[in-house]
C-alpha cells in the first residue's frame, strides 16, 4: 500500500512525524505537509498565487518529504498532480486536538483526507486530545479494526478521534460540540474563543462527541457529497 501523509499542524509537527513512522508498517510512505500551521483552513486551496515547495532532508530515513507553502488540500493535490505519486490512501494528522461535530467542516486535517477522495483515493483523518499524542500508540489497534472489518470497502473516508486511555472503539456519526462561542477583543484584535460542552450531546448516543466524552475511540464514515439526498428525493419532481 502506498501512503501519503499530510497534516494541518505543519511540517514541524510531532504528530506528523509519529504518524509517518507508524504508517511505514503498512506500506511505502511519502510526506507532504504545509510549511506552517493551517488549522481551521478547511478545504481551501490556492489558485491565484504561486506555491513555494521544497524537498527536505528526510523527516524519517527512507521517506521522501516535501513542504509546500499552502493548505493540506493543496499538499494532496501537489502529490497527485505534480509529483505524480501513486498513493492508495492519505493518512492526515495526527492533529493536535479533536476534530468532532461541526469542527469537521473547519478542519484542515479532515480536508486533507477528503481531498484524497476527490482525487480518487481513500483517506483517514487522525486526531487526538490537545497536547496529548499518547493516542498514536492506538494506531495499530485502529488499523487492525479497519482492516478486519473491511471498513474501506464500505466508505472511502473516515474521521478518527483518539482519547487518552480509550475504553474501546465505536463507529459513530457527526455530532455537535455545543460551543459557548465568544469573540474577545485584545489589543484591537478579535479572537474567536469558546469551550465545547461535550456532555450536551449525550442524547445522541452514537455521535462522535459522545464517544469521546465517554472515552472511546470514534471512527466516523464521512462523505464529500454535500447533497441532501432525502430532500432531493422529495423535491426533485416538483
Secondary structure, 3 states (H helix, E strand, C coil): CEEEEECCCCCCCHHHHHHHHHHHHHCEEEEEEECCCCCCCCCCCCCCCCCCEEEECCCCCCCEEEEECCCHHHHHHHHHHCCCCCCCEEEEEEEECCCCCCHHHHCHHHHHHHHHHHCCCEEEEEEECCCCCHHHHHHHHHHHHHHHCCHHHHCCEEEEEECCCCCCEEEEECCCCCECCEEEEECCEEEEECCECHHHHCCCCCEHHHHHHCCCEEEEECCCCCCCHHHHHHHCCC
